[in-house]
Amino acid sequence: MNADEMAPRPMRGDTRTLLITGGSGYLGRHLVRRATAEWQVVATYFSHPDLPAGCQTVPLDVRDGPAVARLAADLRPAAVIHTAYDMTSPEAMRPVIVEELATWRRLRRRWGRGW
């Protein structure tokens, strides 16, 4: 059994579920490590699935709006911290940062404050 299988599985709408996008990145990894003491953490990754123990990991391309919406609908996290990034070029950052935040804003409007 690997660490992902041992991590507690968040339930939909669990008030202690924290979703961290880019959980395998520099900032995301640090946040995952700190948050697992207080939250049921779900961390996403795009190309590097090696995340800290104690969290559930989910592969996700944050540029795929429908995939983000499905994950959000499945989890209904209490909070989302978006740390995903793409360092290949300045042009590559826009879809990862700006468009991803727009997706979350649309989901928030659709589902309201209480998800």
N, C-alpha and C positions, 0 to 999 in steps of 0.2 A: 504494500500500500504506500503510495507516495504522499507527499505533504498536501497536495490538492485534495486528495480523497479523505484525509484526516481532518481538514479544516471544517468547521461547522458550516452547514449550508444555510444561507439566508433564506427566509421565507418572503414571499411577495408582500410588500408593504411593511416589512419588519422595520420598526422605527430605529433600529440600531444598524441598519445596512448602509454602508458607505461604498460608493462606486468611485474608484480611482482609475481614470483613463491614463494610459501610458505608464502603467505600474512597473514596467521593467526598465524605465528610463532613470536617469540620475535622481531627479526630484521625486518621481513616483515611488521608487524603491524606498527612499527615506520616509516618505509619508506612510507607505504600507507598513513598514516596521513599527513606526510610532503608533499608528491607528489600531493595530490588531489587539492592543490591550483593552480598548474601550469599544470597539466596533466590530461588527461582522463585515469584513472587508472583501469586496469583489474587485479585483484588479484586472484591467485589460492589458493586452500586449498586441503588437502587430507582427514583429519579426523575432523578438527575443523572449521566449517563454520562461526564462529562468527568473522567477520572482521569489521574494522572501517567503519563508514558511508561514503558515497561519492564515493564509488568505485563499479564497477561491479564485482561480485564474480563468479568464475567458479570452479567446482570441477575438480581436475586433479591429476592423479597419474603420477608424472614426470618420473617414471621408464617405462612408456608405451610410447615408441618412436612414434608409429603411432598416438596416441592421442595428443601428443605434436605437431606433424607435422600438424594435423588437426586444432588445435587451432591457431597455427602460421599462417596457410594459411587463416583462417577466419579473423584474426585480422590484420596481417601484421604490428605489432607494430613498432613504431619508435625506441624503446629501450626495452631491457629485463634486468631485475635484478633478478638473480637467488638466492633466499634465502632459498629454501626448504632444509630440513634436516631430518634425522632420527636418534634419539638419542638412539635407542634400543641397538645398538652394533656397534663397529667399522666396522664390516663386512657389516652392513646395510647401512652405509654411502656411500660406493663406488657407488652403482647403483644410488643413489639420487644425488650425487655431480658429480662424474667423468663421468658416462655414460650420464647423463642429459646434461652436457656441451658438450659432443661429439655429441649429437643429435643436439644441436643448431649450432654447428660448421658445421655439414653436411647440415643443412637447409640453413645456410648462403652461403655456397659454391654453393648449388643448385640454389638459388634465386638471388644471387649476393648482392651487397651493397644496392641497391635501393629496395630490396625485390621484 
